[in-house]
Amino acid sequence: MVNKLTPPPSLPDPQDLRAVIAYNMRLYRVNHGWSQEELARQCGLDRTYVSAVERKRWNIALSNIEKIASALKIAPYKLLLPPQEMLRQMTEPADTQA
């Protein structure tokens, strides 16, 4: 993945899982250069659902976390990582990651 990191302006509270998922989902989506519509198409979900999850309006089902992660070509747990850890993993060189 090309690192085009453009993180949202503020990091969410790591204890707020809906905010963490929304933040990480948006960051990976933007990093792929995808709109919400394209992510929805790639994982077989409705664009309004993707938008609502990114805005923390709806809870997300585990099955949809798996679909989104698969479309983004990441392990599902990465959508649940605290933002600081996730950003560190995305920006450090691949050979230094464990």
C-alpha distances in whole Angstrom, upper triangle without the diagonal:
4,6,9,11,14,15,19,22,23,22,23,26,24,27,27,24,24,23,21,19,20,18,15,15,15,12,10,11,11,8,7,11,13,16,18,20,17,15,19,19,16,18,22,23,25,23,26,25,21,23,25,23,21,24,26,28,28,27,25,26,24,24,22,19,19,18,16,14,14,13,10,9,10,14,16,17,14,16,19,18,20,18,19,17,14,13,14,12,9,11,12,12,11,14,16,14,17
4,6,9,12,14,18,20,22,21,24,26,25,29,28,26,26,24,22,21,21,18,16,16,15,12,11,12,11,7,8,10,13,16,19,20,18,17,21,21,18,20,24,25,26,24,27,26,22,23,26,24,22,25,27,29,29,29,27,28,27,27,24,22,22,21,18,17,17,16,13,13,14,17,19,20,17,18,21,20,21,18,19,18,15,13,15,13,10,10,12,12,12,15,17,16,19
4,5,9,11,15,17,19,18,21,24,23,26,26,24,24,22,20,19,19,16,14,15,14,11,10,12,10,7,9,11,14,17,19,21,19,18,22,23,20,22,25,25,27,24,27,26,22,23,25,23,21,23,25,28,28,28,26,28,27,27,25,22,22,22,19,17,19,17,14,14,14,17,19,19,16,17,19,18,18,16,16,15,13,10,12,11,7,7,10,10,11,15,16,15,18
4,6,9,13,15,17,17,20,23,23,26,25,24,24,21,19,19,18,15,14,14,13,10,10,11,8,5,8,9,12,14,17,19,17,17,21,22,20,22,25,25,25,23,25,25,21,21,24,22,19,22,24,27,27,28,26,28,27,28,25,22,23,23,19,18,20,18,14,16,16,19,21,21,17,18,20,19,19,16,16,17,14,12,14,14,10,10,13,14,15,19,19,18,22
4,6,9,12,14,14,16,20,19,23,22,21,21,18,16,17,16,12,11,13,11,7,9,10,8,6,10,10,13,15,17,20,18,17,21,22,21,22,25,24,25,22,24,24,20,20,22,20,17,19,21,24,25,25,24,26,26,26,24,21,22,22,19,18,20,18,15,16,16,18,19,19,16,15,18,16,16,13,13,14,11,9,11,12,8,8,12,14,15,19,19,18,21
4,7,9,11,12,15,18,19,22,21,21,20,17,16,16,14,11,11,13,10,7,10,11,8,7,11,11,13,14,16,19,18,17,20,22,21,22,25,24,24,21,22,22,19,18,20,19,15,17,19,22,24,24,23,26,26,27,24,22,23,23,19,19,21,20,16,19,18,21,21,21,17,16,19,17,17,13,14,16,13,10,13,15,11,11,15,17,19,22,22,21,24
4,6,8,8,11,15,15,19,17,17,17,14,12,13,12,8,9,11,9,6,9,11,9,9,13,13,14,15,16,19,19,17,20,23,22,22,25,24,24,21,22,21,18,17,19,17,13,15,17,20,22,22,21,24,24,25,23,20,22,22,19,18,21,20,16,19,18,20,19,19,15,14,16,15,13,10,11,13,11,8,12,13,11,12,15,18,19,23,22,20,23
4,6,7,9,13,15,18,16,16,15,12,12,13,11,7,10,11,8,7,11,12,10,12,15,15,15,15,15,19,19,18,20,23,22,23,25,23,23,20,20,20,17,15,16,15,12,12,14,17,19,20,20,23,24,25,22,20,23,23,19,19,22,21,18,21,20,21,20,20,17,15,16,16,14,11,12,15,13,11,15,17,15,15,19,22,23,26,25,23,26
4,7,10,13,15,18,17,18,17,13,14,16,13,10,13,15,12,11,15,16,14,15,18,18,19,18,19,22,23,21,24,27,26,26,29,27,26,23,23,23,20,18,19,18,14,14,16,19,22,22,23,26,27,29,26,23,26,26,23,23,26,25,22,25,23,25,24,23,20,18,19,18,15,12,13,16,15,13,16,18,17,17,20,23,25,28,27,25,28
4,6,10,12,15,14,15,15,11,11,14,12,9,12,15,13,12,16,17,16,17,20,20,21,20,20,24,24,23,24,28,27,27,29,27,27,24,23,23,20,18,19,17,14,14,15,18,20,21,22,25,25,28,25,23,25,26,23,23,26,25,22,25,23,24,23,21,19,17,17,16,13,10,11,15,14,13,15,18,17,17,20,24,25,28,26,25,27
4,7,8,12,11,12,13,9,8,12,11,8,10,13,12,11,14,16,16,16,20,21,21,21,20,24,24,22,24,27,26,26,28,26,26,24,23,22,19,18,18,16,14,14,14,18,19,19,20,23,23,25,23,20,23,24,21,20,24,24,21,23,20,21,20,18,16,14,13,12,9,7,8,11,11,10,13,15,15,16,18,22,23,26,24,22,24
4,6,8,7,9,9,6,6,9,9,7,10,12,12,12,15,17,17,18,21,22,22,21,20,24,24,22,23,26,26,25,27,24,25,23,22,20,18,17,16,14,12,12,11,15,16,16,17,20,20,23,21,18,21,23,20,20,23,23,21,23,20,21,19,17,15,13,12,11,9,7,10,12,12,12,15,17,17,18,21,24,25,28,26,24,25
4,5,5,8,10,7,7,11,12,10,12,15,16,16,18,20,21,21,24,25,25,25,23,27,27,24,26,29,28,27,29,26,27,25,24,22,20,20,19,16,15,15,13,16,17,16,18,20,21,24,22,19,23,24,22,21,25,25,23,25,22,22,19,17,16,14,12,11,8,9,10,13,13,14,16,18,19,20,22,26,27,29,27,24,25
4,6,7,10,8,6,10,12,10,11,14,16,15,17,20,20,21,23,25,25,25,23,27,27,24,25,29,27,26,28,26,27,26,25,22,21,21,19,16,15,16,14,17,18,16,17,19,18,22,21,17,20,23,20,19,23,24,21,23,20,19,17,14,13,12,9,8,5,7,9,10,11,13,15,16,17,19,20,24,24,27,24,21,22
4,6,9,9,8,11,13,13,14,16,18,18,20,22,23,24,26,28,27,27,25,28,29,25,26,30,29,27,29,26,27,26,25,23,21,21,20,17,16,17,14,17,17,15,16,18,18,21,20,18,21,23,21,21,24,25,23,25,22,20,18,15,15,14,10,10,8,11,12,13,14,17,18,19,21,23,24,27,27,30,27,24,24
4,6,5,6,9,10,11,12,14,16,17,18,20,21,22,24,26,25,24,22,25,26,23,23,27,26,24,26,23,24,23,22,19,18,18,16,13,13,13,10,13,13,12,13,16,16,20,18,16,19,21,19,19,23,24,22,24,21,20,17,15,15,13,10,11,10,11,14,15,15,17,19,20,21,23,25,28,28,31,29,26,26
4,5,5,6,8,10,10,12,14,15,16,18,20,21,22,24,23,22,20,23,24,20,21,24,23,21,23,20,21,21,20,17,16,16,15,11,12,13,10,13,12,10,10,12,12,16,15,12,16,18,16,16,19,20,19,21,18,17,14,12,12,9,7,9,9,11,14,14,14,16,18,19,19,22,24,27,26,29,27,24,24
4,5,5,6,9,10,10,12,14,15,16,18,20,21,22,21,20,17,20,21,18,18,22,21,19,21,18,18,18,16,14,13,13,11,8,9,9,6,9,8,7,8,11,12,15,13,12,15,17,15,15,19,19,18,20,18,18,14,14,14,10,9,12,11,12,16,16,15,17,20,20,20,23,25,28,28,31,29,26,26
4,6,5,6,9,10,11,12,14,15,16,18,20,21,20,19,17,20,21,18,19,23,22,20,22,20,20,18,17,15,13,13,12,9,8,8,6,10,11,10,11,14,15,18,16,14,17,18,16,16,20,20,18,21,19,18,16,15,14,10,10,11,10,10,13,15,14,15,18,19,19,21,23,26,27,30,28,25,26
4,5,5,6,8,10,11,12,14,15,16,18,20,19,19,17,21,21,18,19,22,21,20,22,20,21,19,19,17,14,15,14,11,10,11,9,13,13,12,12,14,14,17,15,12,16,17,14,14,18,18,16,18,16,15,13,11,10,7,6,7,7,7,10,11,10,12,15,15,15,18,20,23,23,26,24,21,22
4,5,5,6,8,10,10,12,14,15,16,18,17,17,14,18,18,15,15,19,18,16,18,16,17,16,16,14,11,12,12,8,8,10,9,12,11,10,9,11,11,14,11,9,12,13,11,11,15,15,13,16,13,13,10,10,9,5,6,8,9,9,13,13,11,13,16,16,15,18,21,23,23,26,25,22,22
4,6,5,6,9,10,10,12,14,15,16,15,14,12,15,16,13,14,18,17,16,18,15,16,14,14,12,9,9,9,6,4,7,6,10,10,10,10,13,14,16,13,11,14,15,12,13,16,15,14,17,15,16,13,13,12,8,9,11,11,10,14,15,13,14,17,18,16,19,22,25,24,28,27,24,25
4,6,5,6,9,10,11,12,14,15,15,15,13,17,17,15,16,20,19,18,20,18,19,17,17,15,12,12,12,10,7,9,9,13,14,14,13,16,17,18,16,13,16,17,13,14,17,17,14,17,15,16,14,14,11,8,10,10,10,7,11,12,10,11,14,15,14,16,19,22,22,25,24,22,23
4,5,5,6,8,10,10,12,14,14,14,13,17,16,13,15,18,17,16,19,17,19,17,18,16,13,13,14,11,9,12,12,15,15,15,13,16,15,17,14,11,14,14,11,10,14,14,11,13,11,12,11,11,8,5,8,8,9,7,10,11,8,9,12,12,11,14,17,19,19,22,21,18,20
4,6,5,6,9,10,11,12,11,12,10,13,13,10,12,15,13,13,15,14,15,13,14,13,9,10,12,9,7,11,11,14,14,13,11,14,14,15,12,9,12,12,8,9,12,11,9,12,11,12,10,11,9,6,9,11,12,11,14,14,11,12,16,15,13,16,19,21,21,24,24,21,22
4,6,5,6,8,10,10,9,9,8,12,12,10,12,15,14,14,17,15,15,13,14,13,9,9,12,10,7,10,11,14,15,15,14,17,17,18,15,13,15,15,11,12,15,13,11,14,13,15,14,15,12,10,13,13,14,11,15,16,12,12,16,16,14,16,19,22,22,25,25,22,24
4,5,5,6,9,10,10,11,11,15,14,12,15,17,16,16,19,18,19,16,18,17,13,13,15,13,10,13,14,18,18,18,17,19,19,20,17,15,17,16,13,12,15,14,11,13,12,15,14,15,11,10,12,12,13,10,12,13,10,9,13,13,10,12,16,18,18,22,21,19,21
4,6,5,6,9,9,11,11,14,13,10,13,15,13,14,17,16,18,16,18,17,13,14,16,14,12,15,16,19,19,19,16,18,18,18,15,13,14,14,10,9,12,10,7,10,9,12,12,13,10,9,12,12,14,12,14,14,10,10,13,12,9,12,15,17,16,20,20,18,20
4,5,5,6,5,7,8,10,9,7,10,12,11,12,15,14,15,13,15,14,11,12,14,13,10,14,16,18,18,18,16,18,18,18,15,13,14,13,9,10,12,10,7,11,11,14,14,16,13,11,15,15,17,15,17,17,14,14,17,16,13,16,19,20,20,23,24,21,23
4,5,5,6,7,9,12,11,10,13,15,14,15,18,17,18,15,17,17,13,13,16,15,12,15,17,19,20,21,19,22,22,22,18,17,18,17,13,14,16,13,10,14,14,17,17,18,15,14,17,17,18,15,17,18,14,13,17,16,13,15,18,20,20,24,24,22,25
4,5,8,10,12,15,13,12,15,17,15,16,19,19,20,18,20,20,16,16,19,18,15,18,20,22,23,23,21,23,22,22,19,17,18,17,14,13,15,13,10,12,12,16,16,17,14,14,17,16,17,15,16,16,13,12,14,14,10,12,15,16,16,20,21,19,22
4,5,9,11,13,10,9,13,14,12,14,17,17,18,16,19,19,15,16,19,18,16,19,21,23,23,23,21,22,22,21,18,17,17,16,12,12,13,10,8,10,12,15,16,18,15,15,18,18,20,17,19,19,15,15,17,16,12,14,17,18,17,21,22,20,23
4,7,10,11,9,10,13,14,13,15,18,18,18,16,18,19,15,16,19,18,16,19,21,23,24,24,22,24,24,23,20,19,20,18,15,15,16,13,11,14,15,19,19,21,18,17,21,21,22,19,21,22,18,17,20,19,15,17,20,21,21,24,25,24,26
4,7,8,6,6,10,10,10,12,14,14,14,12,15,15,12,13,16,16,14,17,19,21,21,22,20,22,22,21,17,17,18,15,12,14,14,11,10,13,15,18,18,20,18,16,20,21,22,20,22,23,19,18,22,20,17,19,22,23,23,27,27,25,28
4,5,5,6,9,10,11,13,14,13,12,9,12,13,10,10,14,14,12,14,17,18,19,20,19,21,22,21,17,17,19,16,13,15,16,13,12,16,17,20,20,22,20,17,21,22,23,21,23,24,21,20,24,23,20,22,25,26,26,30,30,28,31
4,5,5,6,9,10,11,12,10,9,6,8,9,6,7,10,11,9,12,14,15,15,17,15,18,19,18,14,15,17,14,11,14,15,12,12,16,17,19,18,20,19,16,19,21,22,20,23,24,20,20,24,23,20,23,26,28,27,31,31,29,31
4,6,5,6,9,10,10,9,8,5,8,10,8,9,12,13,12,15,17,17,17,19,17,19,20,19,15,16,18,14,12,15,16,13,13,17,19,21,20,23,21,19,22,24,25,23,27,27,24,24,27,26,23,26,29,30,29,33,34,31,33
4,5,5,6,9,10,10,10,8,12,12,10,11,15,15,14,17,19,20,19,20,18,20,20,19,15,16,17,13,11,14,14,10,11,14,16,19,19,22,20,18,21,23,25,23,26,26,22,23,26,24,21,24,27,28,27,30,31,29,31
4,5,5,6,8,8,9,8,11,11,8,10,13,12,12,15,17,18,17,17,15,16,17,15,12,12,13,10,8,10,11,7,8,12,13,16,15,18,16,14,18,20,22,20,23,23,19,20,23,22,19,22,25,26,25,28,29,26,28
4,5,5,6,5,6,5,9,8,6,9,12,11,12,15,16,16,15,16,14,15,16,14,11,12,13,10,8,12,12,9,11,14,16,18,16,19,18,16,19,21,23,22,26,26,22,23,26,25,22,25,28,29,28,32,32,29,31
4,6,5,6,7,8,11,11,10,13,15,15,16,18,20,20,19,20,17,17,18,16,13,15,15,11,10,13,12,9,12,14,17,19,18,21,21,19,22,24,26,25,28,28,24,25,28,26,24,27,30,30,29,32,33,31,32
4,6,8,10,11,14,13,11,14,17,16,16,19,21,21,20,20,17,17,17,15,12,13,12,9,8,10,9,6,8,11,13,16,15,19,18,17,20,22,25,24,27,26,22,23,26,24,21,25,27,27,25,29,30,27,29
4,6,9,10,13,11,10,14,15,14,15,18,19,19,17,17,14,13,13,11,8,10,9,5,6,9,8,5,9,11,13,14,13,17,16,15,18,20,23,23,26,25,21,23,26,24,22,25,27,28,26,29,30,27,28
4,7,9,12,11,10,14,15,15,16,19,20,19,17,17,14,14,15,12,9,12,12,8,9,12,11,9,12,15,16,18,16,20,20,18,21,24,26,26,29,28,25,26,29,27,25,29,31,32,30,33,34,31,32
4,6,9,7,7,11,12,11,13,16,16,16,14,14,12,12,13,11,8,11,12,9,9,12,12,11,13,16,17,18,16,19,19,17,19,22,25,24,28,27,24,26,29,27,25,29,31,32,31,34,35,31,32
4,5,5,7,9,10,11,13,14,16,14,13,14,13,14,16,14,11,14,15,12,12,15,16,14,16,19,20,21,19,22,22,19,21,24,26,25,29,29,26,27,30,29,27,30,33,34,33,37,37,34,35
4,5,5,6,9,10,11,12,14,13,13,15,14,15,18,16,13,15,16,14,12,16,17,14,15,19,20,22,20,22,21,18,21,24,25,24,27,28,24,25,29,28,25,28,31,33,32,36,36,33,34
4,5,5,6,9,10,10,12,11,10,13,13,15,18,17,14,16,18,16,14,18,19,17,18,22,22,23,21,23,23,19,21,24,25,24,27,28,25,26,30,29,27,30,33,35,34,38,38,35,36
4,5,5,6,9,10,10,9,8,10,9,11,14,13,10,12,15,13,12,15,17,15,16,20,20,21,18,20,20,16,18,21,23,22,26,26,23,25,28,27,26,29,32,33,32,36,36,33,34
4,6,5,6,9,10,10,9,11,9,12,14,14,10,11,13,11,9,13,14,13,13,17,17,18,16,18,17,14,16,19,20,19,23,23,20,21,25,24,22,25,28,30,29,32,32,29,31
4,6,5,6,9,9,9,12,11,15,17,17,13,14,17,15,13,16,18,16,16,20,20,21,19,20,19,16,18,20,21,19,23,24,21,22,25,25,23,26,29,31,30,34,34,31,32
4,5,5,6,5,6,9,9,13,16,16,13,14,17,16,14,17,19,18,18,21,21,22,19,20,20,16,17,20,20,19,23,24,22,23,26,26,25,27,30,33,32,36,35,32,33
4,5,5,6,5,7,7,10,13,14,10,10,14,13,11,14,17,16,15,19,18,18,15,16,16,12,13,16,17,16,20,21,18,20,23,23,22,25,28,30,29,33,32,29,30
4,5,8,9,10,10,13,15,16,13,12,16,15,12,14,17,16,15,18,17,18,16,17,15,12,13,15,16,14,18,19,17,17,21,21,19,22,25,27,27,31,30,27,29
4,5,8,10,12,15,17,19,16,15,19,18,16,18,21,19,19,22,21,22,19,20,18,15,16,18,17,16,19,21,19,20,23,24,22,25,28,30,30,34,33,30,32
4,6,7,9,13,15,17,14,14,18,18,15,17,21,20,19,22,21,21,18,18,18,14,14,16,16,15,19,20,19,20,23,24,23,25,28,31,31,34,33,30,31
4,7,10,13,16,18,15,15,19,19,17,19,22,21,21,24,23,24,20,21,21,17,17,20,20,19,23,24,22,24,27,27,26,29,32,34,34,38,37,33,34
4,6,9,13,14,12,13,16,16,15,17,20,20,20,23,22,22,18,19,19,16,16,19,19,20,23,24,22,24,27,27,26,29,32,34,34,37,36,33,33
4,7,10,12,10,11,14,15,14,16,19,19,19,22,20,19,16,16,17,14,13,17,18,18,22,22,21,23,26,25,25,28,31,33,32,35,34,31,31
4,7,8,7,7,10,11,10,12,15,16,16,18,17,16,12,14,15,11,12,15,17,18,21,21,19,22,25,23,23,27,29,31,30,33,32,28,28
4,5,5,6,9,10,11,12,14,15,17,18,17,16,12,13,15,13,13,17,19,20,24,23,21,24,26,25,25,28,30,32,30,33,33,29,29
4,5,5,6,9,10,10,12,14,15,16,15,13,9,11,13,11,11,15,17,19,22,21,19,22,24,23,23,26,28,30,28,30,30,26,25
4,5,5,6,9,10,11,13,14,15,14,13,10,12,15,13,14,17,20,22,25,23,21,24,26,24,24,28,29,30,28,31,31,27,27
4,5,5,6,8,10,10,12,14,13,13,10,12,14,11,13,16,19,20,23,22,20,22,25,23,22,26,28,29,27,30,30,27,27
4,6,5,6,8,10,10,12,11,10,6,9,10,8,9,13,16,16,20,19,16,19,21,19,19,23,24,26,24,27,27,23,23
4,6,5,6,9,10,10,9,8,6,9,11,10,11,14,18,19,22,20,17,20,22,20,19,23,25,25,23,26,26,23,22
4,6,5,6,9,10,10,10,9,12,13,11,14,17,20,20,23,22,19,21,24,21,20,24,26,27,24,27,28,25,25
4,5,5,6,8,9,10,8,11,11,9,12,15,18,17,21,19,16,18,21,19,17,21,23,24,22,26,26,23,23
4,5,5,6,5,6,5,8,8,7,11,13,16,16,19,17,14,16,18,16,15,19,20,21,19,22,23,19,20
4,5,5,6,7,8,11,11,11,14,16,19,19,22,20,17,19,21,18,17,21,22,22,20,23,24,21,21
4,5,8,10,10,14,13,12,16,18,21,20,23,21,18,19,22,19,17,21,22,23,21,24,25,22,23
4,6,9,9,12,11,10,14,15,18,17,19,18,14,16,18,15,13,17,19,19,17,21,22,19,20
4,7,9,12,10,11,15,16,19,18,20,18,15,16,18,15,13,17,18,18,16,19,20,17,18
4,6,8,7,8,12,12,15,15,17,15,12,14,15,12,11,15,16,16,14,17,18,15,15
4,6,6,8,10,11,14,15,17,14,12,15,16,13,13,17,17,18,15,18,18,15,14
4,5,6,8,10,13,14,17,15,12,15,17,14,15,19,20,21,19,21,21,17,17
4,5,5,7,10,12,14,12,10,14,15,13,14,17,18,20,18,20,20,16,15
4,5,5,9,10,12,9,7,10,12,10,10,14,15,17,15,18,17,14,14
4,6,9,9,12,11,8,11,14,12,12,16,18,20,18,22,21,17,18
4,7,8,11,10,9,12,14,13,14,17,19,21,20,23,21,18,18
4,6,8,6,6,9,11,10,12,14,16,18,18,20,18,15,15
4,6,5,6,9,10,11,12,15,16,19,19,21,19,16,17
4,5,5,6,8,10,10,12,14,18,18,21,19,16,18
4,6,5,6,9,10,11,12,16,17,19,17,15,16
4,5,5,6,9,10,11,14,14,17,14,12,13
4,5,5,6,9,10,13,13,16,14,12,13
4,5,5,6,9,12,13,16,14,12,15
4,5,5,6,10,11,13,11,10,12
4,6,6,8,8,11,9,7,9
4,6,8,9,12,11,10,12
4,7,9,12,11,10,14
4,6,8,7,7,11
4,6,6,7,11
4,6,5,9
4,6,8
4,6
4
